[in-house]
Amino acid sequence: MKRRIFIKQTVATGALIGLGGIALTSCSQNSEKHITILHTNDVHSHVEPFGMNHPQYPNLGGIARRAALIEKVRLENPNTLLLDAGDIFQGTPYFNFFGGEVEFKLMSKLQYDATTIGNHDFDNGVDGLNTQLPHATFDFLIANYNFKNTILDGKTKPFKIFIKDGVKIGVFGIGIELNGLVDPLLFKETKYLDPVEIAQDMSRILKEEHHCDLVICLSHLGYYYKRNPDKISDLNLAKLTKNIDLIIGGHTHTFLPKPTIVKNVDNENMLINQVGKWGLNVGRIDFYFDDTKNISAKGKSIIV
């Protein structure tokens, strides 16, 4: 399968880019199938919008507005996936009083398709997370946490395959190392596995064994660490792996106006996107497949 990618900013015309630097001259005129990916990260229990007098984010955010935005996109394109990159919990009294029940019930109302698990999702321990799982109608995808000796054993999946308009989309999850971020009493005997090795294995399985047309990684590794550039991050993961088309990131609360294009280990284009925090933005990436399975894409961050 040949892959061609370009990114377009919300207002200005973006640069066209293809594999090996080949420029594209069109967007979707010849495309036959259109898949939309909507995504959030690090919402941190922010259910209501910020007040009109908030010094940074006046009258922004709120899950009701996000629901309206998502519904509008789904009406425009029924072939839409809604994904989250973790840290659903912790940040407002909704979590302190209800322990995550509200967040999971509302995400279910919005019909999220899948999420990965962030470090703050362990803030009430594996037992607290397990208690709230029945309120979620979506899947929890995490490939590099081994929950074998915990109550979460069998409650998550390493990956899931979605089919939209005949396009096979493989999604897998990768989490950050919990040791040093989370009290060991909270994550108990959860084993952290090397994210690069696991990501490469997952992407190979999805691309080569399941023949997915699109492979997406839900990552809670963080976008990049300027003070520690060698630390595993989304940028480093992209450079060290192949077969991944899109990394949807979280943890570092990085506001990207449009996805970053990174060369993978085979010098092919890969996209990375992250939309900040607290439900202030929703990421949107549109993939177009022509009749020979060439892919083009455009992406942006939408203010809620």
Beta strands, then each sheet from edge to edge (+ up, - down):
strand 1: 33-40
strand 2: 80-84
strand 3: 114-115
strand 4: 139-140
strand 5: 145-146
strand 6: 159-164
strand 7: 167-174
strand 8: 191-192
strand 9: 214-219
strand 10: 246-248
strand 11: 260-263
strand 12: 269-273
strand 13: 281-289
strand 14: 295-303
sheet 1: 4+ 3+ 2+ 1+ 13- 14+
sheet 2: 5+ 8-
sheet 3: 6+ 7- 9- 10- 12- 11+
end
